[in-house]
Amino acid sequence: MKWRRGEKKKEEVRLLTAKIHAALSVAQLAAAIAGFAATSMEISKDIHNEDLKTSNVVAYATALLASACAEAAESVGATRAHVASAVNSGLATQSPADMITLTASAATSLRGSETLKSRATSANKEPVKLAAKLLIRNPSGQKVLRSVSIYLGRRQLMLRLEKKYLGVITTSKEYTILQMIKEKKAQGYYILGVKCDGGYMKLLFEDREQSLVWMSNISSFLEIYNSCNVH
């Protein structure tokens, strides 16, 4: 049993390392693109006004992209020093050949991360009972869009919230569900309150039938687990 726990821990470390490496690779590539765009903008200053406008827009967009990638890398566990190093390395990229190398490296890292994630999911065999992309109001009061899933853990009902950065880097948080509270409809949403170990969440449904399905299932799961824990 201890051996299995040790192996599971190693797999978790491998997955985290792969996610961080993939995020840093993407951040480095985004910084390289931003650097090329900035150089293009400088060159356009000596050409036509329309070209200058286009270069300004591209430079701004790529700088924004690089910033988002850097933020995503930090969110999955990369240190600021590692993020800064990846960004600086990307900005120092000089040739198209280097860009091709960075692109290939980022693609390989992302595929490796997804492969490890798939293996970990299969190994854990967590039966997901409910899943949907929903607006939620988190414990701090912010309304955000997340991929929400409910699954059965060991004598616990779990809530997982996932967020994707740029469609390629996924971060997730998991909480133990302690209690469910149905709230009144407000601002066009059917609200389902979920008290978790990480605070009070509100799941916002536009469809009444969907909210009833989630409410019924969560209620049933909690009854089963509460019964098991009593005995």
Salt bridges, closest charged atoms under 4 A:
GLU7 OE2 - LYS10 NZ 3.80
GLU11 OE2 - ARG14 NH1 2.43
GLU42 OE2 - LYS45 NZ 3.29
ASP51 OD2 - HIS48 ND1 3.49
GLU74 OE1 - ARG80 NE 3.48
GLU126 OE1 - ARG160 NH2 2.67
GLU174 OE2 - ARG160 NH2 2.90
GLU183 OE1 - LYS202 NZ 3.46
GLU209 OE2 - ARG208 NH1 3.70
